[in-house]
């Protein structure tokens, strides 16, 4: 990622820590503590969701209660097996969603570590058939189902689902959730300094900067929880191929992510509250 796009990401995250306006998407809903850092604590007892406003979640992030419009629920998405689905088709299940791209050299491998951990916790719980864990790319052009399959194989686990789609559909999807996507071509000089792609062995030609976030959509199709910031991977080991692919910023984030941050405990805490079932 270029210096400018890194700075833009930090600025967007800092603003989101204090306030994230969703007026154009969710009417008058305001989130006042969306980017709070995740705290290490025991899973809270299930609590009712706040209606009509943001409410700080005990484990980090903010509870919401905002219906997702039909045009977003029906955006076509594609999993790593090539199967097309929509959020509407998952109604009746609680869905955990984060954004990433397989060509990321700074943050995304740590996002995947967290999502794998969350997927493993769900798979070992009573909610195995009632919760979907989705890691949805922001880079549909490069992240084909075949590449997603190869990426997931590096983690030697399948308890969560990697998702792609067309760039147009993915932009619509992530714009609703507030993850601003910006595609930035690399210059020839920048390409010479980049680590070679973990799969192709070639330098990347562009980057897609995005707001790092994780959200939960409840079984009724409402947006129920949000946390923002850098993923803090407290467990798991990054695959050697991806660690080698990280640039200097990525290695620093792996060792000590910048704040604000989120971790798997925050997600599982919110999931426990939303579903009424303790997990993790």
VOPAGU-2260 file (C-alpha; in pm, 1 decimal, decimal comma):
REM VOPAGU-2260
SITE   aa  ch    i         X         Y         Z
SITE  UNK   A    0       0,0       0,0       0,0
SITE  UNK   A    1     131,6     346,4     -81,0
SITE  UNK   A    2     216,2     600,5     189,2
SITE  UNK   A    3     -82,0     814,6      89,7
SITE  UNK   A    4    -324,6     524,7     114,8
SITE  UNK   A    5    -177,0     423,2     451,0
SITE  UNK   A    6    -226,6     775,6     580,1
SITE  UNK   A    7    -582,0     780,1     445,3
SITE  UNK   A    8    -658,3     456,6     625,3
SITE  UNK   A    9    -522,0     590,4     955,9
SITE  UNK   A   10    -722,5     911,8     915,9
SITE  UNK   A   11   -1044,3     721,1     838,7
SITE  UNK   A   12    -992,5     493,1    1137,7
SITE  UNK   A   13    -922,7     784,3    1370,1
SITE  UNK   A   14   -1240,2     959,1    1259,7
SITE  UNK   A   15   -1439,3     639,5    1297,2
SITE  UNK   A   16   -1313,1     600,5    1653,3
SITE  UNK   A   17   -1498,7     914,0    1757,0
SITE  UNK   A   18   -1801,0     900,0    1526,6
SITE  UNK   A   19   -1927,0     716,2    1221,7
SITE  UNK   A   20   -2214,8     887,5    1048,1
SITE  UNK   A   21   -2449,3     646,5     874,1
SITE  UNK   A   22   -2727,4     894,7     809,1
SITE  UNK   A   23   -2731,6     835,7     434,0
SITE  UNK   A   24   -2760,7     461,8     485,7
SITE  UNK   A   25   -2952,8     410,0     805,6
SITE  UNK   A   26   -3165,3     718,0     851,9
SITE  UNK   A   27   -3089,7     887,8    1179,6
SITE  UNK   A   28   -2880,2     611,8    1337,4
SITE  UNK   A   29   -2560,4     749,6    1496,0
SITE  UNK   A   30   -2273,4     544,6    1629,5
SITE  UNK   A   31   -2088,8     715,3    1911,6
SITE  UNK   A   32   -1835,9     456,8    2021,1
SITE  UNK   A   33   -1780,4     246,6    1710,3
SITE  UNK   A   34   -1404,6     219,1    1721,9
SITE  UNK   A   35   -1342,2     127,3    2084,3
SITE  UNK   A   36   -1054,5    -112,3    2138,7
SITE  UNK   A   37   -1139,5    -470,6    2227,4
SITE  UNK   A   38   -1092,8    -555,9    2592,9
SITE  UNK   A   39    -976,2    -887,2    2736,4
SITE  UNK   A   40   -1263,6   -1006,1    2953,5
SITE  UNK   A   41   -1499,4   -1294,4    3014,4
SITE  UNK   A   42   -1791,7   -1325,1    2775,0
SITE  UNK   A   43   -2080,0   -1111,6    2908,5
SITE  UNK   A   44   -2421,9   -1241,8    2991,4
SITE  UNK   A   45   -2659,2   -1196,4    2696,4
SITE  UNK   A   46   -2800,8    -845,7    2697,5
SITE  UNK   A   47   -3076,2    -684,4    2488,6
SITE  UNK   A   48   -2970,1    -474,9    2193,5
SITE  UNK   A   49   -3019,0     -99,8    2200,9
SITE  UNK   A   50   -3280,9      17,1    1952,9
SITE  UNK   A   51   -3232,2     331,1    1744,7
SITE  UNK   A   52   -2886,3     425,5    1861,5
SITE  UNK   A   53   -2531,6     298,6    1907,1
SITE  UNK   A   54   -2455,6     135,8    2241,6
SITE  UNK   A   55   -2107,9      33,7    2352,2
SITE  UNK   A   56   -2070,0    -344,6    2367,0
SITE  UNK   A   57   -1906,3    -483,9    2684,1
SITE  UNK   A   58   -1631,9    -659,5    2488,0
SITE  UNK   A   59   -1567,7    -376,9    2240,0
SITE  UNK   A   60   -1738,9    -219,9    1940,4
SITE  UNK   A   61   -2099,5     -98,9    1927,1
SITE  UNK   A   62   -2437,5    -269,7    1916,0
SITE  UNK   A   63   -2677,0    -158,4    1644,2
SITE  UNK   A   64   -3029,3    -245,2    1540,3
SITE  UNK   A   65   -3055,3    -130,5    1180,0
SITE  UNK   A   66   -3244,9    -319,6     907,4
SITE  UNK   A   67   -3040,5    -379,8     591,6
SITE  UNK   A   68   -3224,5    -272,6     273,6
SITE  UNK   A   69   -3327,6    -536,3      21,2
SITE  UNK   A   70   -3090,8    -406,0    -247,9
SITE  UNK   A   71   -2797,1    -482,8     -17,7
SITE  UNK   A   72   -2933,8    -814,1     110,1
SITE  UNK   A   73   -2970,3    -928,0    -252,3
SITE  UNK   A   74   -2622,1    -835,8    -378,6
SITE  UNK   A   75   -2475,1   -1150,5    -542,1
SITE  UNK   A   76   -2167,8   -1285,9    -364,5
SITE  UNK   A   77   -1955,2   -1587,8    -456,5
SITE  UNK   A   78   -1780,9   -1826,8    -217,2
SITE  UNK   A   79   -1448,8   -1999,1    -280,1
SITE  UNK   A   80   -1624,2   -2302,4    -430,5
SITE  UNK   A   81   -1784,9   -2077,0    -693,6
SITE  UNK   A   82   -2132,9   -2091,0    -540,2
SITE  UNK   A   83   -2338,3   -1770,2    -566,0
SITE  UNK   A   84   -2541,1   -1657,7    -264,0
SITE  UNK   A   85   -2675,3   -1342,4     -97,3
SITE  UNK   A   86   -2720,2   -1219,4     257,7
SITE  UNK   A   87   -3093,4   -1266,0     200,1
SITE  UNK   A   88   -3032,0   -1636,7     137,6
SITE  UNK   A   89   -2869,5   -1659,0     483,5
SITE  UNK   A   90   -3171,3   -1517,9     665,5
SITE  UNK   A   91   -3229,6   -1722,1     980,0
SITE  UNK   A   92   -2855,3   -1737,9    1048,6
SITE  UNK   A   93   -2638,3   -1484,1    1229,1
SITE  UNK   A   94   -2356,9   -1368,9     999,2
SITE  UNK   A   95   -2013,4   -1236,3    1101,0
SITE  UNK   A   96   -1842,0   -1040,8     822,5
SITE  UNK   A   97   -1498,9    -880,4     784,5
SITE  UNK   A   98   -1321,7    -723,4     486,5
SITE  UNK   A   99    -983,0    -818,4     341,0
SITE  UNK   A  100    -791,9    -889,9      20,3
SITE  UNK   A  101    -542,2   -1168,5     -47,9
SITE  UNK   A  102    -290,4    -923,3    -195,6
SITE  UNK   A  103    -263,2    -722,0     126,8
SITE  UNK   A  104      84,8    -680,5     275,2
SITE  UNK   A  105      -1,7    -483,4     589,7
SITE  UNK   A  106    -313,7    -602,6     772,3
SITE  UNK   A  107    -528,9    -871,0     612,5
SITE  UNK   A  108    -341,4   -1188,3     710,1
SITE  UNK   A  109    -404,7   -1091,0    1073,2
SITE  UNK   A  110    -773,4   -1036,9     991,9
SITE  UNK   A  111    -777,3   -1391,3     857,5
SITE  UNK   A  112    -612,6   -1529,3    1171,5
SITE  UNK   A  113    -895,4   -1373,1    1374,6
SITE  UNK   A  114   -1167,8   -1496,0    1141,7
SITE  UNK   A  115   -1025,6   -1848,3    1147,2
SITE  UNK   A  116   -1026,6   -1837,7    1528,2
SITE  UNK   A  117   -1387,2   -1714,2    1529,1
SITE  UNK   A  118   -1486,6   -1984,2    1280,8
SITE  UNK   A  119   -1326,0   -2252,2    1496,8
SITE  UNK   A  120   -1508,8   -2124,9    1807,6
SITE  UNK   A  121   -1842,7   -2126,8    1624,6
SITE  UNK   A  122   -1778,3   -2475,7    1483,9
SITE  UNK   A  123   -1717,6   -2606,2    1835,8
SITE  UNK   A  124   -2034,1   -2444,6    1976,1
SITE  UNK   A  125   -2407,5   -2514,2    1980,2
SITE  UNK   A  126   -2446,6   -2245,6    1713,1
SITE  UNK   A  127   -2253,8   -2434,4    1444,5
SITE  UNK   A  128   -2554,7   -2450,3    1210,9
SITE  UNK   A  129   -2687,3   -2106,7    1304,0
SITE  UNK   A  130   -2385,6   -1880,4    1244,8
SITE  UNK   A  131   -2189,6   -1806,4     925,6
SITE  UNK   A  132   -1842,3   -1655,6     938,0
SITE  UNK   A  133   -1758,8   -1468,6     615,8
SITE  UNK   A  134   -1438,5   -1295,2     511,0
SITE  UNK   A  135   -1540,3   -1086,5     210,3
SITE  UNK   A  136   -1276,2    -945,6     -22,7
SITE  UNK   A  137   -1261,3    -586,9    -146,5
SITE  UNK   A  138   -1071,1    -696,5    -457,6
SITE  UNK   A  139   -1296,7    -900,9    -684,5
SITE  UNK   A  140   -1070,9    -870,0    -990,3
SITE  UNK   A  141    -780,8   -1061,0    -836,0
SITE  UNK   A  142    -957,1   -1261,4    -566,7
SITE  UNK   A  143   -1114,6   -1531,0    -779,7
SITE  UNK   A  144   -1263,5   -1841,2    -613,7
SITE  UNK   A  145    -948,1   -2034,1    -709,4
SITE  UNK   A  146    -719,3   -1777,6    -543,6
SITE  UNK   A  147    -938,0   -1770,1    -233,0
SITE  UNK   A  148    -912,6   -2149,5    -213,6
SITE  UNK   A  149    -532,7   -2131,8    -234,3
SITE  UNK   A  150    -522,6   -1856,2      28,1
SITE  UNK   A  151    -741,3   -2047,5     273,2
SITE  UNK   A  152    -533,1   -2362,6     222,0
SITE  UNK   A  153    -234,6   -2175,0     368,3
SITE  UNK   A  154    -423,9   -2161,2     699,4
SITE  UNK   A  155    -510,8   -2533,8     694,5
SITE  UNK   A  156    -866,7   -2472,6     812,9
SITE  UNK   A  157   -1213,3   -2444,9     657,2
SITE  UNK   A  158   -1433,1   -2335,7     947,3
SITE  UNK   A  159   -1499,5   -1997,2     787,8
SITE  UNK   A  160   -1591,1   -1891,7     434,6
SITE  UNK   A  161   -1394,6   -1670,2     196,6
SITE  UNK   A  162   -1612,1   -1463,6     -36,1
SITE  UNK   A  163   -1567,2   -1266,9    -358,8
SITE  UNK   A  164   -1785,1   -1112,1    -630,7
SITE  UNK   A  165   -1760,8    -852,3    -904,1
SITE  UNK   A  166   -1584,8    -527,9    -817,1
SITE  UNK   A  167   -1913,7    -342,6    -873,6
SITE  UNK   A  168   -2110,7    -564,3    -636,9
SITE  UNK   A  169   -1838,9    -567,0    -373,3
SITE  UNK   A  170   -1818,1    -186,8    -377,8
SITE  UNK   A  171   -2195,8    -162,4    -327,5
SITE  UNK   A  172   -2178,1    -418,1     -48,3
SITE  UNK   A  173   -1895,1    -255,0     142,8
SITE  UNK   A  174   -2013,0     101,2      80,9
SITE  UNK   A  175   -2329,6      19,9     274,0
SITE  UNK   A  176   -2124,8     -90,8     574,5
SITE  UNK   A  177   -1901,1     216,7     549,8
SITE  UNK   A  178   -1581,8      47,1     428,6
SITE  UNK   A  179   -1460,8     300,4     173,1
SITE  UNK   A  180   -1268,8     129,5    -107,3
SITE  UNK   A  181    -999,6     306,2    -310,8
SITE  UNK   A  182    -804,5     137,0    -589,4
SITE  UNK   A  183    -453,8     283,6    -627,9
SITE  UNK   A  184    -213,7     177,0    -907,7
SITE  UNK   A  185     150,5     134,1    -810,2
SITE  UNK   A  186     421,7     319,5    -999,3
SITE  UNK   A  187     701,1     125,1   -1166,7
SITE  UNK   A  188     939,6     240,6    -893,2
SITE  UNK   A  189     704,1     121,3    -618,8
SITE  UNK   A  190     657,0    -216,1    -785,9
SITE  UNK   A  191    1032,4    -278,4    -775,8
SITE  UNK   A  192    1032,6    -239,0    -397,3
SITE  UNK   A  193     728,0    -453,7    -324,0
SITE  UNK   A  194     750,5    -809,1    -189,5
SITE  UNK   A  195     658,6   -1057,4    -462,6
SITE  UNK   A  196     307,4   -1202,4    -454,8
SITE  UNK   A  197     281,6   -1512,6    -236,6
SITE  UNK   A  198     109,6   -1710,0    -516,5
SITE  UNK   A  199     227,1   -1572,4    -852,8
SITE  UNK   A  200     580,9   -1462,4    -757,4
SITE  UNK   A  201     517,4   -1131,6    -935,8
SITE  UNK   A  202     482,2    -777,3    -793,2
SITE  UNK   A  203     132,4    -637,7    -747,4
SITE  UNK   A  204      26,5    -364,4    -988,0
SITE  UNK   A  205    -227,5    -195,9    -760,5
SITE  UNK   A  206    -363,0    -185,0    -407,4
SITE  UNK   A  207    -714,7    -147,3    -267,0
SITE  UNK   A  208    -722,3      56,8      52,4
SITE  UNK   A  209   -1024,2       9,0     276,9
SITE  UNK   A  210   -1156,5      75,9     623,8
SITE  UNK   A  211   -1079,2    -227,7     840,6
SITE  UNK   A  212   -1394,1    -350,9    1012,3
SITE  UNK   A  213   -1593,2    -648,0    1136,8
SITE  UNK   A  214   -1974,4    -653,1    1153,4
SITE  UNK   A  215   -2251,6    -886,4    1266,6
SITE  UNK   A  216   -2583,5    -926,2    1085,0
SITE  UNK   A  217   -2850,9   -1095,9    1295,5
SITE  UNK   A  218   -3086,1   -1375,7    1192,8
SITE  UNK   A  219   -3354,7   -1122,9    1093,7
SITE  UNK   A  220   -3126,0    -945,5     847,8
SITE  UNK   A  221   -3047,2    -642,5    1064,1
SITE  UNK   A  222   -2703,9    -492,6    1118,4
SITE  UNK   A  223   -2646,8    -566,5    1487,4
SITE  UNK   A  224   -2285,3    -486,4    1575,7
SITE  UNK   A  225   -1975,8    -310,5    1444,5
SITE  UNK   A  226   -1610,5    -271,4    1540,4
SITE  UNK   A  227   -1341,4     -81,3    1352,0
SITE  UNK   A  228    -963,6     -75,1    1346,0
SITE  UNK   A  229    -663,8    -298,3    1294,8
SITE  UNK   A  230    -702,9    -670,5    1367,0
SITE  UNK   A  231    -518,1    -777,4    1679,7
SITE  UNK   A  232    -427,8   -1142,8    1628,0
SITE  UNK   A  233    -384,3   -1283,3    1978,4
SITE  UNK   A  234    -373,3   -1649,3    1873,7
SITE  UNK   A  235    -258,9   -1847,5    1573,4
SITE  UNK   A  236      48,8   -1826,1    1354,4
SITE  UNK   A  237      60,1   -1649,6    1020,5
SITE  UNK   A  238     148,1   -1892,8     738,0
SITE  UNK   A  239     516,9   -1861,0     636,5
SITE  UNK   A  240     429,8   -1763,6     276,3
SITE  UNK   A  241     216,3   -1473,6     397,0
SITE  UNK   A  242     462,9   -1363,3     663,7
SITE  UNK   A  243     730,1   -1343,4     395,1
SITE  UNK   A  244     486,0   -1138,9     186,1
SITE  UNK   A  245     434,5    -876,2     458,8
SITE  UNK   A  246     612,6    -545,5     412,7
SITE  UNK   A  247     771,6    -351,5     698,7
SITE  UNK   A  248     439,8    -199,5     804,4
SITE  UNK   A  249     280,9    -543,8     800,4
SITE  UNK   A  250     550,5    -691,6    1024,2
SITE  UNK   A  251     502,5    -402,2    1267,5
SITE  UNK   A  252     126,5    -460,3    1269,1
SITE  UNK   A  253     180,0    -829,1    1333,4
SITE  UNK   A  254     399,6    -752,1    1634,7
SITE  UNK   A  255     189,8    -463,8    1768,4
SITE  UNK   A  256    -113,9    -339,8    1572,7
SITE  UNK   A  257    -193,3      29,2    1579,6
SITE  UNK   A  258    -495,9     137,6    1780,1
SITE  UNK   A  259    -789,1     130,6    1744,1
SITE  UNK   A  260    -798,4    -246,5    1707,4
SITE  UNK   A  261   -1036,5    -541,6    1732,3
SITE  UNK   A  262    -983,1    -905,4    1824,9
SITE  UNK   A  263   -1175,6   -1231,9    1819,5
SITE  UNK   A  264   -1281,8   -1193,8    2184,7
SITE  UNK   A  265   -1476,1    -877,6    2100,6
SITE  UNK   A  266   -1656,9   -1052,4    1815,2
SITE  UNK   A  267   -1742,9   -1362,3    2020,5
SITE  UNK   A  268   -1859,0   -1146,0    2310,2
SITE  UNK   A  269   -2096,0    -953,7    2080,7
SITE  UNK   A  270   -2211,2   -1277,9    1917,4
SITE  UNK   A  271   -2292,7   -1421,8    2261,0
SITE  UNK   A  272   -2504,0   -1117,7    2342,6
SITE  UNK   A  273   -2686,2   -1115,3    2008,6
SITE  UNK   A  274   -2766,4   -1487,3    2004,6
SITE  UNK   A  275   -2813,1   -1540,4    2378,1
SITE  UNK   A  276   -2566,2   -1831,0    2365,9
SITE  UNK   A  277   -2222,9   -1817,3    2525,4
SITE  UNK   A  278   -1939,2   -1879,0    2279,4
SITE  UNK   A  279   -1565,4   -1880,8    2325,9
